[in-house]
Amino acid sequence: MKTITVSDEVYRKLVALKGAGGRSFSQVIDELIRSRVDLRVERIIEESRRLEGVEEIVRIVRELREGFGPRVEA
């Protein structure tokens, strides 16, 4: 476990995202990071479909996305 420092504004935003759902700040941050990765992967797929012979690229990108499954804490 590590401690990080964020501005008051970022803290308020994280509190709002966290809500009363019982999620931790770590879970909220992890979900935000994951959503950005997913968005980038989608953009790669969209762009690759414009090219010829993209099936291999799409397959590789999907495998990469699956690699971003739930984190396992050691």
N, C-alpha and C positions, 0 to 999 in steps of 0.2 A: 504494500500500500504506500502511495506517495501523496504528498501534500502539494497542491498547486495554488497559486494566487491569481484571482481574476478581479477585474474592476467591479465596482458596485453595480454598474449598469448590466454587465454580463451576468452577474449573480442574480439580479432581479429577473432577467430573461430566462435563466436556467430554472429558477423557482417556478416561474409561470409555466414553462414546458413540463416540468416535473409534476405539477399539479398535486392532487391528493391521491393519486393512483398507487402510491406505495413504491414507486420506482426510485432508485438511488440516483444521485447526480452522475455517477459513473455510467449507469444504464442510459440515461438521457444523452450524455456526450457520445457514448458508443453508437447509439441510434442515429445521431446527427452525422457522425463520420460515415457510418454505413450508407446512409441515404445519399451522401455526396458521391461515394464510390459507385453506387448503383446508377446514379444519374450519369456519371461519366461513362460507365460501361454501356448504357443505353445509347449515348451519343456515338460511341465507337461503332456499335452495331448499326445504327442508322446510317452513318457515313459509309461503312463498309458495304452496305447493300447497294450502293451506287456503283460499286466496282464490279468487274466481271470476276467470276470464280471466288466468291466470298464465303462459300460454305465453310471452308477451313477456318477462316478468321472468326466467323460467328461461333463455331464449335469451341475454339480456344477461349474466346471471351466468355462464353457460358460456363466453361470449366473454371475460369478464374473467378467468376461471380460465385459459383458454388463453393469455392475455397474460402469465401468470406462468410462462412456459416457462423453459428453461435460460438462465442469464445469459451474456451475451457480454462478455468483457473487451475493452476498447478498448486 
